[in-house]
Amino acid sequence: MPNIFHIVVCASIVPDPLQTLEPISGPTGPALKNELMLPMVLDPWAACALYEAANLAAANPGSKLWLVSLAPKAKLQQVMMSVAQKVAFELVPVDGPLGGFTDAQSTAAALAEAVKSIAGLDLAKTLIFGGWESANRGAGVTLQVLGELLGTTEQFQGVDEITVNADGSFQVLERIEGGRHQVSTCAGAPAVLGWATGKLPEPRNNPQIGMANMRSIMPALQKAKAVKLEDGPKYLSVALPKQQRETRIVRDTPAEQIARELVDWITAE
Amino acid sequence: MSGDGQQVERQRLDVDIACVGFGPAVGGFLTTLTSGLADERAGHVESTVAPGMPPQIICYERADDVGFGVSGVVTRARGIRATFPNLDPAQIPMATPVSGEKVLYLLDPIGASRRSRTLRLADRLLRPFVRKGTYAFELPYTPPFLRKHDGLVLSIGQFNQWVATQVMGSGLAQVWPSMPVAEPLIENDAVAGIRLVDQGTDRSGNPDAGYMPGMDVHAQLTVIGDGPVGPVSRAIDEHFGRPEGHHLREWALGMKAVVELPEDCPLPEGTVLHTLGYPEPEIFGFLYVHPNRLASAGIFVPSWMGNPLRTAYRYLQHYMQHPYLWQFLKGGTLRSWGAKSLQESGRHGEPFLAGNGYARIGECSGSTNVLTGSGVDEAWTTGALLAEGVLELMRAGKPFTRENLEQVYVRRRRESWLEEESQTAADARNGFQKGFVRGLVGMAMAGMTRGLFAFRHQIPPPHRQIANIVGYYTEKQIAVARESAAASNIPLHDALMNARGWPQIEFDGQLLISHQDALLMGGKVQATPGFADHVQFADVQLCLRCGERTCISMCSGQAITQGEPGEPPAFDREKCVYCGACLWNCAQSTDGERGNVRFNAGSGGLHSAEN
């Protein structure tokens, strides 16, 4: 008997990590300078979760895949131009604020409402996927709180692999210290899996998948429910880690010299 | 066919309209088209490939985002405003109305610029009229043909994002970035659609891990707006030819920096400065001030600049440090950087605008006005005009044949202001082939007489516009430079600029940074693996014989470098910004017209949306 999963991937969008990010204090608290002007991508951690989810859904016929995303509608639409070419999914957009400083509790509450509103979703078969971390915020608690709000007690964080057994149970590899994995076996859905990088490469762009996805994405975006998140913690200040860039292009530099320079640089810090 | 010549099975998609490239031309096309389709009062239109559905309209963009274009945009925005009569610039990030405009002739404060005797004399005569320390002569007025006083300063990246959001929001067209188009599908002398690029290949295009053959998109109409160096445009030219006497022989490389101005910078937003005369007389420049203390500063390095070593990035740094500009830029921080080729043949480069199953719009259709230095609004207008014609044909149920497209699109274009201004500009720049001063005189003549008088010089193919390195530089300069390049491990073109007297750039880590840092911090350049190298050298022997190797000095991203001895230049796809300068900066030719560089469909490049 096939295992049928209802997989819900929760993924926000973040500024393209290649961009120069500068924290500022705005009228509503800390923010990133020109954040709405920056090109956005699906949060890279959650993107790994999406690719793993698509792979799992494909391997278990009858399974379904939804992508729940909380972000300003216009920006979400822009990101979907790229993401929708990767794997097949149904978008559940939530029109809300962007940024790494929104409160995790109220974000999770908004996501939980969106998940509960998915027509046809069977919570008993549901696997909630998301990023273990986020390129936007390092609190790493949104997914956990979401699981609690949905009443899902089986939770795994830092997941790199899931292997489903014939009886619907599955084995999970979670990252632990020392570059090793903890192996757990879960009796089956429902469960929450916060993904690390997973093991799958980013899928190639497939125009046919894009065309198929977009038929449901645009109507969903037009009907996206707007949410206002509650105020969270007050940040006294925000700053970037100290950075230093000194680029030189020197051909054929011996590896020993490069290593020595790196050691000198690190020890001088 | 795969890279090794094997037949492969390709996915097929059928659509009504397929567009190649998302820039201002296709933006104008899709905005006008979707808006017309949404207006049911004007007539209901149905898809011919998916009966009962609205027309299936799709656009593929090579870059990884619709906002990764480059342009130094100041535009009168006549066409854009015609599409958006209630346009509020405040809705578009980095957009603002032009508040002031000046034309500046920049003197050489260093003494390294190659100036003719006539120009040196002119410099001497102008010095008494120059404010001390600025080395810049402000023209008492802006010639009418250059004026943009009623226009807008834009960021093309932000503008394209804004347009794409609305087009996609209509639900009537899809825009897909990160999807290069390899070539047109030509069947029975008609364009039947496009083939997308193969993914999951090695550098030579052979199938590799995750191989996915590019899909064939069959379309009733293919709209080509792939810019100045688009492979689809070139393939169509190769198949169908160009109108008699029309060539792509005049080019320029535009390179710009987006700078966060220092807090005490007095320039108001909307300021527009056009410059000429420095760092070399042939290099024109600009400084435009956006809202929020951002400015775009850039240069244009033209194909008619004989110098075989066209080191644009270094010239840009010298340009920004010119005393007149440095008084505003000093203390600023680089936010973004980028480069692109500009097709400056104008009317002389106009291809067949329409044929069976296809139409061409924007820069690849010769729409750039080389007299006014304006391209974005012209490109937008060509797209809007095509959309009006396409709506007319769709509502009448007529096919996209050459005759029909000429009737509804080419006729509209010929009757528009584009045509009149294109005629005026046709020969405006020809004089530059005979020198800078003659070029300026020619521009003024054409501009003042609406094209009645202009120099009618023939324009040689690009490879013949590149001077021989021996002769352009003295033997002594070359010898000193070669020695210095070898001793300091720097490129020969840098060493030659040093030998000419250009000072070393003192990096400040903010605005004056190394070329590689500009790629990373400004352009955020990146390329996804799994695509073939899109730059290839057709005849290796020609490269080995080439003494100029202008492709290396002109490469905007330092992606082309000296190869190993006995090999052609090396290409690093991960550094390519897809400016296409190598296409026309080759001193060799395989057929008397084209250079030796083949520039194919490629993925990756700039990842900045602020250019």
Chai-1 contact restraints between the chains, C-beta under 6 A:
chainA,res_idxA,chainB,res_idxB,connection_type,confidence,min_distance_angstrom,max_distance_angstrom,comment,restraint_id
A,L18,B,K524,contact,1.0,0.0,6.0,A-B,restraint_1
A,L18,B,Q526,contact,1.0,0.0,6.0,A-B,restraint_2
A,L18,B,H607,contact,1.0,0.0,6.0,A-B,restraint_3
A,M37,B,P93,contact,1.0,0.0,6.0,A-B,restraint_4
A,P39,B,D65,contact,1.0,0.0,6.0,A-B,restraint_5
A,P39,B,G67,contact,1.0,0.0,6.0,A-B,restraint_6
A,P39,B,A609,contact,1.0,0.0,6.0,A-B,restraint_7
A,A74,B,T165,contact,1.0,0.0,6.0,A-B,restraint_8
A,Q77,B,M168,contact,1.0,0.0,6.0,A-B,restraint_9
A,M81,B,V175,contact,1.0,0.0,6.0,A-B,restraint_10
A,M81,B,P177,contact,1.0,0.0,6.0,A-B,restraint_11
A,S82,B,P177,contact,1.0,0.0,6.0,A-B,restraint_12
A,S82,B,S178,contact,1.0,0.0,6.0,A-B,restraint_13
A,R204,B,Q199,contact,1.0,0.0,6.0,A-B,restraint_14
A,R204,B,G200,contact,1.0,0.0,6.0,A-B,restraint_15
A,R204,B,G210,contact,1.0,0.0,6.0,A-B,restraint_16
A,R204,B,M212,contact,1.0,0.0,6.0,A-B,restraint_17
A,N205,B,S178,contact,1.0,0.0,6.0,A-B,restraint_18
A,N205,B,M179,contact,1.0,0.0,6.0,A-B,restraint_19
A,P207,B,M215,contact,1.0,0.0,6.0,A-B,restraint_20
A,Q208,B,Q11,contact,1.0,0.0,6.0,A-B,restraint_21
A,G210,B,W176,contact,1.0,0.0,6.0,A-B,restraint_22
A,M214,B,Q174,contact,1.0,0.0,6.0,A-B,restraint_23
A,M218,B,G171,contact,1.0,0.0,6.0,A-B,restraint_24
A,T247,B,S514,contact,1.0,0.0,6.0,A-B,restraint_25
A,T247,B,Q516,contact,1.0,0.0,6.0,A-B,restraint_26
A,T247,B,D517,contact,1.0,0.0,6.0,A-B,restraint_27
A,I249,B,Q516,contact,1.0,0.0,6.0,A-B,restraint_28
